[in-house]
Amino acid sequence: MPGLTSPDSTVLLLGLFLIAGVLTAKFSTRMGVPALVLFIAVGMIAGSDITGFIYLDNPYIAQLIGILALIIILFEGGLQTKWTTVKPVMKPAISLATIGVIITATIVAIGAKQILGISWAESFLFGAIVGSTDAAAVFAVLKGQNIKNRLTATLEAESGSNDPMAVFLTLTLIELLLIDHEGIFTLLTSFLVQMGIGMIIGLGFGMLASFSINRINLDSSGLYPVFALAFALLTYSMAALMGGSGLLAVYIAALVIGNQDLTYRHSIFRFNEGFAWMMQILMFIILGLLVFPSQVFQLDIIYKGLLLSILLMTVARPIAVILSTLKMNFDMKEKIFLSWAGLRGAVPIVLATFPLTSGLENSQLMFNVVFFVVLTSALINGSTIKPLANKLKLTGPARPNPVHSLELVSIGKANAEIVEYEVNEKTSVLGKTLEEIPFSKDILVNAIIRKNELVTPTGKTHVKDGDILYILVPKKKKNELKRILNEPSTELSNRSE
């Protein structure tokens, strides 16, 4: 672009890409198309084959940006996941993330051998690349949907924990193709070590991050989200350097942090939500730039890609789900939905760059077909998830999107916090006036949101179902507040009398 230096052009393009990504996300819901498909389309349009605006053929750059983005997306997804929701579905999620990936990869590999005409080792490499569901795609498509919590939690936990298996299989098969010296026992041991180290590092750094966030007094509340994000990057790098699964470590650390009682919890969550969206936009646009449509949308690639997509969506994934969830109390409707909602996204495309950087034979063919499979999966599966859930009657009550907001300006050295508490039918304070609740004199309900309207509280104000209370409490009395809000109604009534 005339008159602009290289850094200026880069900053301009970054701004344009982010604006295009945000607008794309805005209109994707109305169009019924997953946002990630449109992000990829933006990258492809800006690439060399269509407008010639940007030329990118360096898989190392795409790989680096993809891994960094996945760290942040997994971290944000883990923060938002409640342990009480995930705990009941851990068994099927882990089974799908391990056994399910192996079954899917094996079936797809058999198809790839026949359809692509490559060696068996390369076929299993292709199967491993597309064998796992994608956290970025699953989190983005399921977010805000009113699909049953059990199914949503299973899919999110599976996609958050199956990346290690896909990464392990991909890298191992590349090593076998290049070196061919590993034995089955060695490979199995290596996998278990990676998973074990990832879990230990994730738990350890998750607890360390939670402790540090609550104990340190920073001069600006805006530093707390940055501090939390730094732990995500540190967790990944430490796990990877120690031979463990960095992505699994990040997800587990985020689960631990997100289920702790944190200082500036909402600031941390909102910052990471926005940052995850930004990285998702950049990641898919960069992956779109890496693709040359003239190579991908050839009749030969389209034909082979469609056959493998159909095999993946209608045979491999359903068989993997059925076998991985045997005797786990999922009915056939739920298994159909779990099969269809196993989206492929950024992870397979990022993994497909590893054969490119390794210089394997047929690596460009595999990358092009993987990209086409991901595109069709996101376009077909992603756009039909909600209608399928409605058809199978697997939806719950619509999840309300609160229109209120309460922004708190504070410094880290304050000795009090605002606690947000939502009242429901099981809440002990339901139906009582504020003066009947035995709060200490320095615990104050200073705002109530009722049906999206602000209610100024007084001692005579009754607490109703659905109310959102904003309670000012000294940090040293947060445990006392939690005890009062969570104790049984009869006990609370006796205390108030």
KESE-94767 format. One record per atom (N, C-alpha, C): residue in one letter; x, y, z. Coordinates in steps of 0.1 Angstrom, whole numbers, plus 5000, padded with zeros to 4 digits. Last residue first. Layout:
aXYZ;...
//
This chain:
e464848475639;e463948495650;e464748525664;s467048425624;s466448555622;s465448585634;r467548165630;r468548265634;r467948405634;n465348035620;n465548025634;n466548135638;s465748085592;s464548145599;s464748145614;l468047945587;l468048085586;l466848155593;e467047685591;e468047735600;e468147885599;t465247675570;t464747665583;t465747715593;s466947695547;s465947805550;s465447795564;p470447625550;p469047585548;p468047695553;e472947855536;e472447765547;e470947735544;n473948025517;n473847885514;n473247795524;l474148285529;l473348265516;l473148115513;i475748235551;i474448285553;i473548255540;r478148165538;r477548065548;r476048105550;k478848385524;k478548265517;k477848165526;l479348565546;l478248595536;l477848465529;e481548445557;e480348455565;e479148475556;n483448475536;n482948335540;n481748335548;k483748745536;k483148685525;k482648545528;k484948905555;k483648845558;k482948775547;k487249015545;k487348925556;k486048855560;k486249195526;k486949075522;k487048965533;p483049325533;p484449325535;p485049195531;v480649375507;v481049295518;v482549315520;l477749455490;l479049505494;l479449435507;i476049275466;i476249295480;i477649345483;y473449265445;y474849315445;y475149355460;l471249015434;l471649105445;l473149145443;i468748955413;i470248955413;i470649055423;d465848755414;d466548875418;d468048855417;g464648505411;g465248565399;g465948695402;d462248555437;d462948455428;d463448525415;k462948825459;k462148745451;k462948655442;v462948975491;v463848905481;v462948815473;h461449285499;h461449135499;h462249085488;t462449565518;t462349505504;t462449355506;k462849685542;k461549625540;k461349555526;g465249815540;g465149705549;g463849625547;t465649865504;t465449915518;t465349795527;p467149905472;p466749825483;p466649905496;t465949995442;t466750045453;t466249985465;v466149805413;v465349825425;v466249875436;l466249815378;l467049845391;l466049875402;e465249545357;e465049685362;e465749695376;n465249285349;n466049385341;n465749525345;k463949165370;k463349165357;k463949285348;r465849335392;r464649255391;r463949275378;i468749385409;i468149385395;i467049285395;i469549585436;i468849465432;i468349485418;a472149705457;a471449715445;a470749585442;n473349675482;n473249815477;n472549825463;v473349515511;v472849495497;v472549635492;l476249495531;l475149585526;l474749535512;i477849435561;i477449375548;i476149435543;d478149555585;d479049605575;d478849525562;k476449425602;k476149565599;k477049615588;s475749095589;s476549185598;s476249325593;f472548955582;f473849015578;f474449095589;p470148775585;p471148815596;p472448855591;i467248905571;i468448825568;i469548875578;e465349095576;e465248965583;e466448875580;e465949305561;e466249325575;e466049195583;l465049225536;l466549235538;l466849245553;t462548965539;t462949105537;t464449115541;k462248665521;k462448735533;k462748885529;g462048525497;g460848555504;g461048645516;l465148355500;l463948385492;l462748415500;v467348275513;v466848415516;v465648445508;s468048025503;s467548035517;s466948175520;t467147905471;t467948005479;t467248025493;k465747765454;k466347685465;k467147785474;e464847935435;e463847875444;e464447795455;n467348205435;n466548105429;n465648035439;v469248495430;v468348425439;v467548325430;e472648555425;e471348535419;e470448445427;y474948795434;y474348675438;y472948665432;e478148945434;e476848925426;e476248795430;v479749155456;v479449015453;v478149015445;i482349385458;i480949365454;i480749225450;e484549415486;e484249375473;e482749375471;a487249575505;a485849525503;a485649495488;n489649705507;n489449585516;n487949535515;a491749795480;a490549815487;a490349685495;k493949775464;k494249775478;k492949795486;g493349785437;g493549655443;g493749655458;i490549995431;i491949975431;i492149845439;s487750025409;s488349995422;s489849995420;v484650045396;v485950105395;v486550095408;l482349825381;l482949865394;l484349925391;e479349815364;e480849835363;e481349895376;l476849615358;l477349695369;l478849705368;s474149575336;s475549565338;s475949655350;h471449405320;h471949505329;h473449475330;v470449215304;v470749335297;v471349445307;p471248865303;p470948985311;p471349115303;n469548645285;n470848725283;n470548855291;p468348325295;p468148475294;p469548535292;r467848045277;r468748105286;r468648255285;a464847865275;a465747965269;a466548035279;p464747535288;p464247675288;p465247765282;g466347295265;g465747335278;g465147475277;t466347045240;t466547185244;t465847205257;l465846815227;l466946815236;l467246955241;k464146725206;k463546775218;k464646765230;l465046685181;l465146575190;l464646605204;k464546945170;k463846825164;k463846705174;n466347095186;n464947125187;n464147005181;a468746985177;a468446975191;a466947005193;l468647055149;l468646915153;l468246905168;p468747345151;p467547275146;p467447125149;k471447355162;k470247405170;k468947345164;i473047235142;i473047185156;i471747225163;t473447335116;t472247255119;t472147195133;s475847465114;s474647545111;s473347465114;g477747265120;g477547375128;g476247455126;n477447075099;n477147035113;n476847165121;i478147245076;i476947155076;i476547125091;l480347405084;l479247455076;l477947375078;a482147235097;a481647355104;a480447415097;s482447035077;s481947005091;s481347125098;t483447175056;t482147115055;t481547075068;l485947265068;l484947355062;l483547295061;v487147015073;v486847105084;v485747205080;v487546925047;v486746845057;v486246935068;f489247115037;f487947095031;f486947025040;f491447075053;f490847205053;f489447195047;v492146815045;v491746845059;v491046975060;v492846855019;v491646775021;v491246805036;n495147025022;n494047065014;n492746995017;f496846855038;f496446985043;f495147035035;m497246635020;m496546615033;m496046745039;l498646765000;l497346704997;l496546685010;q500946845014;q500046945008;q498646885005;s502046595020;s501546675031;s500646785026;n503146405003;n501746425003;n501146515014;e505946365025;e505346345011;e503846355013;l506846615049;l506446485045;l505846485031;g507946845061;g508346805048;g507946665043;s507246945085;s508146835085;s508646785072;t505447135078;t506747185084;t507747075085;l503346965070;l503947065060;l505347105065;p502646825093;p503346745082;p503946845072;f501647055107;f502846985112;f503446895101;t499347155097;t500547225093;t501847155098;a497346995107;a497746965093;a498947045089;l496947115132;l497746995131;l498146955117;v495447335123;v496747355129;v497647235128;i493247195114;i493947275104;i495347295110;p492347065138;p492746985127;p493647065116;v491847305154;v492847205157;v493247125146;a489647455142;a491047505141;a492047395144;g487447195136;g487747335135;g489147365133;r484546985138;r486047005135;r486247145133;l482046895162;l482646985152;l484146975150;g479946695170;g481346685172;g482046765161;a477146685167;a477746805173;a479246805175;w476446425159;w476346535149;w477146665154;s476846285183;s477546245170;s477646365161;l475146405201;l476646405204;l477446375191;f472746335188;f473146475189;f474646485192;i472746055190;i472646115177;i473146255177;k472746035218;k473945985210;k473946045196;e470146135223;e471346205228;e472646165221;k468645935211;k468546075207;k469746155211;m469345705226;m469745715212;m469645855207;d470545815259;d469645745250;d470045775236;f473145745281;f472745825270;f471745755262;n474245585302;n472945645304;n472645755294;m476445435296;m476645565303;m475345645303;k476745195281;k476345185295;k476645315303;l478945345258;l478245225262;l477945225277;t480345555247;t479345585257;t478545465261;s481945455227;s482645525238;s481645555249;l480245345208;l481145255215;l481745325227;i478845585199;i478145475204;i479045375213;v481045745190;v480145795201;v479445675208;a482045595169;a482845635181;a482045675193;i479845585152;i480345465158;i481145495170;p479645875146;p478545795153;p479045665159;r482245915134;r481845985146;r480745915153;a482145735110;a483145735120;a482745795134;v479545795097;v479945665101;v480945675112;t478846065092;t477845965093;t478245825097;m481246225093;m480046265099;m478946155101;l483246075079;l483446125092;l482146155100;l481946025054;l482445915062;l482645955077;i481646295046;i480446205048;i480846085057;s484346365044;s483446435053;s482246355056;l485246195024;l485746175037;l484946245047;l483646295002;l483546155006;l484046125020;l484646555001;l483246525004;l483046385009;g487346514994;g486946575007;g485546555011;k487046404968;k487646324979;k487346384993;y485746634955;y485246494955;y485746404967;i487546834960;i486146844965;i485546714966;i489946744948;i489946764962;i488446774968;d488946734921;d489546614927;d489446624943;l488146994916;l487146884915;l487646764923;q489447234939;q489547154926;q488647044927;f489747404961;f488447394954;f488647334940;v492447414968;v491447344976;v490247304968;q493847564949;q494247434952;q493247344959;s492447804949;s492647744936;s493147594938;p492647884976;p491347834971;p491547754957;f495047824998;f494947874984;f493647804978;v495347915032;v494747825022;v494747895008;l496248115048;l497148005045;l496647915034;l493948265053;l495048325044;l496048215040;g492648095071;g492048125057;g493048175048;l494348125092;l494247985086;l493548005072;i493848395098;i495148345094;i495148215087;i491148365105;i491448455093;i492848415088;f491348205128;f490648155116;f490948235103;m492848385145;m493348245141;m492648195128;l491348615147;l492648615141;l493148485136;i489048515161;i488948585148;i490248585140;q490248415184;q489548325175;q489348385161;m491348635195;m492248535190;m491548435181;m488848775201;m489848835192;m490848725187;w487648585219;w487048625206;w488048685196;a489548605239;a489348475232;a488648495219;f489148865248;f490448835242;f490348695234;g486548855258;g486848935247;g488148905240;e487048665279;e486048635269;e486248725256;n488948795294;n489348675287;n488348635276;f487349005304;f488549035297;f488948915288;r485448865319;r485048945307;r486248975298;f486848735339;f486048655329;f485748745317;i488048945353;i488948845347;i488148765336;s485849085361;s486749155353;s487649045345;h484648895378;h483948935366;h484849005356;r486548865399;r486148755391;r485548795377;y488049005418;y487849065405;y487448955395;t489048715435;t489048865435;t488848905420;l487148405434;l488248495429;l487948645432;d486748105443;d486148235447;d487248335445;q487047875416;q487447925429;q486748065431;n486547785391;n485647735401;n486047775415;g488447895375;g487147935373;g486147895383;i490747745383;i490647895385;i489247935385;v490147485374;v490447505388;v490247655391;l489847535346;l488747475354;l488947505369;a492347625340;a491247715339;a490047665346;a493847385344;a494147505352;a492947605352;i492747235323;i492547195337;i492847305346;y493547375301;y492147355303;y491847325318;v496347365303;v495747495303;v494247475307;a496847085301;a497247155314;a496447295314;l496047045275;l495346975286;l495547055299;l498147185262;l496747225260;l495847165271;g500447045270;g500247185274;g498847225273;s501246745281;s500346805272;s499946945277;g504846725288;g503446695290;g502546765280;g507546785289;g507046665282;g505646625283;m508147015300;m508346895309;m507846775302;l507347195282;l508847185284;l509147055292;a504547175285;a505247135272;a506747115274;a504247285310;a503847145307;a504547095295;m505247545307;m505847455317;m505447305314;s503447645287;s504847635284;s505547535294;y500947635300;y501147565288;y502647545286;t501447805323;t501047665324;t501347585312;l502048045311;l503047985319;l502747835320;l499548115299;l500748095291;l501848015298;a498048125323;a497648035313;a498848005303;f499248325337;f499348195343;f498948095332;a498548545322;a499948515322;a500148365328;l495848565328;l496248515315;l497748475314;a496048675354;a495448535352;a495848485338;f497148925348;f497848825357;f497348685355;v495149035333;v496449005326;v497248905335;p493149055352;p492948965341;p494248935334;y494549235370;y494149105375;y493849015363;l494849495360;l496049405360;l495649255363;g492649645365;g492849595351;g494049495350;s492849735390;s492049615388;s492149555374;s496049835401;s494949855392;s494149725390;d497849755420;d497449895420;d496249925411;l497249445437;l497749525426;l497149665426;n497949225460;n497249355459;n497849435448;i497448875461;i498248995457;i497349115456;r495548675468;r496448735478;r497248855474;n494148605446;n493448645458;n494348715468;i496148525428;i495148635424;i494448685436;s497448315441;s498148445438;s497148555435;f495448115442;f496048175455;f496648305452;s495048075415;s493948115423;s494448185436;a497647985407;a497148115401;a495948165410;l497847755422;l498847865424;l498247995419;m495847605411;m495747635425;m496747755428;g496847585384;g495547635387;g495347685401;f499247455388;f499247605384;f497947665385;g498347205396;g499247275404;g499247425401;l496647125374;l496147135388;l496947225396;g498547125353;g497347205353;g496747225366;i500446945361;i500847085359;i499647175360;i498846715361;i499546755374;i499846905373;m498046695334;m497046705345;m497646765358;g500446675321;g499546775318;g498546805329;i501446435331;i502146555334;i501246675332;g499546255321;g499746265335;g500446395339;m499746285293;m498546315300;m498746345314;q502446205290;q502046335285;q500746375292;v502345945300;v503246045306;v502746185302;l500645825281;l500245835295;l501045935303;f502245845258;f500945915259;f500545925273;s504445695264;s504645835261;s503345905263;t503345435267;t503945505278;t504045655276;l502545405240;l501545405250;l502045475263;l505045395227;l504145505224;l503045515235;t506245175239;t506845305241;t505845415238;f504544975230;f504644995244;f505245135247;i505044985202;i503645015207;i503745055222;g508145155194;g507345035196;g505945075202;e509845345168;e509045335181;e508245205182;h510945395144;h511645305154;h510945285167;d510645575122;d510245435122;d511045355131;i511245835111;i512245755118;i511945605118;l509045945097;l510445995094;l511545905100;l506845805105;l507045815090;l508545865087;l507045835132;l507145695126;l507445705111;e506646105135;e507946045138;e508145915132;i504046115126;i505046195119;i506446135122;l502845975147;l502845915134;l503845985124;t503346155168;t503846025169;t503945955155;l501846375161;l503346395162;l503946255162;t499246265161;t499746325149;t501346335150;l498846165187;l498846075176;l499446135163;f499146405202;f500046295204;f500046205192;v496946555192;v498346605190;v499346495192;a494846395200;a495046425186;a496446465183;m495146395228;m495246265221;m495546295206;p494946675234;p496246595237;p496346465229;d492246735226;d493346785218;d494646705221;n490346655244;n490746555234;n491946605225;s489446845262;s490446745267;s490946645256;g487647005251;g488647065259;g489746975262;s485846825240;s486646915231;s487846975238;e484746725264;e485446635254;e486346715245;a483546945276;a484646875283;a485446785273;e481747005256;e482747105259;e483947035266;l480146775255;l480846815243;l481946915246;t479146775282;t479946655276;t480746705264;a477747015284;a478946995292;a479846875287;t475746965265;t476647075263;t477947055271;l474446755278;l475046735265;l476046845262;r473646875302;r474446755302;r475146725289;n472047095295;n473347115301;n474246995301;k470447105264;k470547055277;k471947055283;i470547425247;i470647285247;i470847225261;n470247695242;n469547635253;n469447485253;q473347875236;q472247795232;q471547735244;g475548015245;g474248085245;g473148005241;k477747825226;k477647935236;k476248005234;l478047635206;l477147605217;l476947725227;v479947765189;v478647725184;v477647705195;a482247805205;a481647915198;a480147885193;f482947555215;f482547665224;f481847775217;v483447425190;v482347375199;v481947485209;a485647565180;a484347555172;a483247515181;a487547545200;a487147675195;a485847665188;a487747265203;a487247345214;a486747475209;d486847005180;d487647135182;d486947225193;t487446655181;t486546765180;t487346895184;s489846455163;s489346515175;s488346635172;g490646355138;g489946265148;g489346335160;v492146465119;v490746505119;v489946425130;i494646355125;i494546495123;i493046545125;a494246075124;a494646145136;a494346295136;g493846045096;g492746015106;g493046075119;f496346115086;f495246195083;f494046165092;l497845905098;l498146035101;l496946135098;f496645685085;f496445695099;f496845835104;s497745745059;s496245735062;s495945755076;e500445725063;e499945855060;e498345855062;a500445445068;a500945535078;a500445675076;w499545345043;w498745325056;w499145425067;s499745595016;s500245475024;s499445465037;i496945694995;i498245715002;i498645595010;g494445724983;g495545644977;g496945664982;l492245854991;l493345934987;l494445854981;i490445634995;i490045754987;i491245834982;q491745435009;q491045394997;q490745514988;k492845575031;k493645485023;k493045455009;a490545695041;a491645775035;a492545695026;g489145485053;g488645555042;g489645635034;i491045425073;i490645315064;i490045385051;a490945665087;a492245625081;a491945515070;v488445665098;v488745765088;v490045725080;i488745465117;i487745445106;i488045545094;t490745575133;t490945445126;t490045435114;a489645815143;a490845815135;a491045685127;t487545705158;t487245795147;t488445795138;i488945555177;i488045485169;i487745575156;i490445765190;i491145645183;i490245575173;v488445925200;v489345975190;v490045865182;g487245745218;g486445805207;g487345855196;i489245705237;i488745595229;i488045645217;t489446005243;t490545905242;t490045795232;a487146155245;a488346225242;a489546125240;l485145975253;l485146025239;l486446095235;s486145935279;s486045825270;s485945865256;i485846195289;i487146135288;i487146015279;a483046205288;a483846305281;a485246255279;p482046005304;p481845995289;p482746095282;k483246105329;k483445965324;k483145965309;m482246365333;m483646345331;m483946205325;v479646445340;v479846395326;v481346365323;p479546535366;p478746425362;p479046365349;k481446765363;k481746645371;k480846525367;v480346985350;v481246895343;v481446765350;t478747115368;t478147075355;t479046965349;t480447175389;t479247095392;t478547045379;w482347335376;w482747195379;w481547115383;k481547535348;k481247505362;k481547355365;t483447715326;t482847585329;t482747555344;q484847945321;q483347955321;q482647825325;l487447855321;l487047955332;l485447955333;g487547695298;g487647635311;g487147725323;g487347905279;g486347795280;g486347725293;e489748045283;e488448105285;e487348005287;f491547835277;f491547905290;f490247965293;l490947785250;l490747685260;l490747735274;i491748035240;i490347985238;i490047885248;i494448045246;i493548145251;i492148105251;i495447825232;i495747835246;i494647935252;l494647885206;l494047775212;l494247775227;a496448095200;a494948125201;a494248005208;l498847965200;l498648065210;l497148095211;i498447785178;i498647735192;i498347835202;g498047975157;g497047885160;g497247825174;i500548115156;i499348185160;i498248095164;l502147885149;l502447965161;l501148035166;q500947805124;q501047715136;q501247785149;a501348035109;a500047985112;a499947895124;i504148035108;i503448145114;i502048105118;y504647785095;y505247815109;y504447925116;p503647805069;p502847725079;p503447745094;n503448055048;n504448005058;n503647935069;d502248195029;d502448055026;d503447995036;l500448465021;l500948395032;l501048245029;y499848775009;y500348655005;y500948585017;i497048985005;i498048935014;i498548805009;f495549054983;f495849164993;f497049115001;g494448904963;g495848934962;g496349034972;t491848834961;t492148974960;t493649004958;i492448534956;i491248614952;i491548764950;d494948434962;d494248374951;d493048454947;s495948554985;s496548584972;s495748534961;g493348665008;g494548595004;g494948624989;a490948775015;a492048865015;a493348795010;i489348545012;i489148655003;i490348745003;m490348395033;m490548345019;m490348455009;g489548545055;g491048525052;g491248475038;v486748535052;v487448665052;v488948645049;a486448255056;a486148315043;a486748455041;i487048225083;i487948165073;i487748225059;f484848365093;f486248415096;f487148365085;l482748205084;l482948335078;l484248395081;v483247985101;v483247965086;v483448105079;l482948095126;l484248055122;l484348035107;a480248145129;a481148255127;a482448215122;p477947925112;p478947955123;p479948065119;v474948065099;v476248005096;v477148035107;g472648205100;g472548065103;g473847995100;m472448475098;m472648405085;m472548255088;r472348555124;r471248585115;r471248505102;t474948485132;t473748415138;t472548435129;s476648645117;s476648505114;s475448435120;f476648915123;f475748875113;f475648725111;k478648925143;k477348985145;k476348925136;a480848815131;a480248745142;a478848795145;t481349015112;t481048885108;t480348805119;l482149225129;l480949235121;l480449105116;v484449105139;v483449145148;v482049155141;g486049075115;g485648965123;g484448995133;a486349345106;a485649245098;a485149125106;i487849435128;i486449495125;i485649405117;l490049275125;l489249265137;l487849325135;f491049355100;f490649215102;f489749205114;l491649625104;l490549585095;l490049445097;g493749595123;g492449665127;g491349635117;l495549455107;l495049405120;l493749465124;l496049645087;l495449515084;l494849455096;l497349845102;l496049875095;l495349745092;v499549705111;v498649755121;v497249785114;t500849655086;t500449545095;t499349595105;s501349915077;s500449835069;s499949715078;d503149995096;d501950075095;d500849985087;p505349825092;p504549815104;p503249885104;s506049905064;s505549775067;s504749765081;t504650235057;t505750145060;t505150005064;l502850375030;l502850315044;l504050225045;g502950465005;g503050565015;g503050505029;p500850214990;p501750334989;p501750425001;m500949885000;m500050005000;m500950125000;
//
